[in-house]
Amino acid sequence: MIKYILGFIIALAIVLVAVTIGANNDQVITFNYIFAESQFQLSTLVAILFGLGLILGWFITGFFYLKLKLKNMSLSRQIKRQTLQINELTTTRDKAKAE
């Protein structure tokens, strides 16, 4: 839980620094993208692009984290199954030796 809070605080600090740096840039620039063209203040454009990059980074990180969690759950189930099989085989072998 602490690592999530720490991650949130770090992300919030980065956003605040980006907004503070961007707030000093009041220039209006023309931003061309594939299907249109718009005029933005440089600070607004920096904040938007930074936010999109942050969200994209969180989605990519979350995807790989979820993928690893699912793999870990699968391997844990496999270990439990194999442990049960080993226990069954050893008890069967011990019974055969006792007879």
Buried (B, 14 or more C-beta within 10 A) or exposed (E): EEEEEEEEEEEEEEBEEBBEEBEEEEEEEEBEEEEEEEEBBBBBBBBEBBEEEBEEEEEEEEEEEEEEEEEEEEEEEEEEEEEEEEEEEEEEEEEEEEE
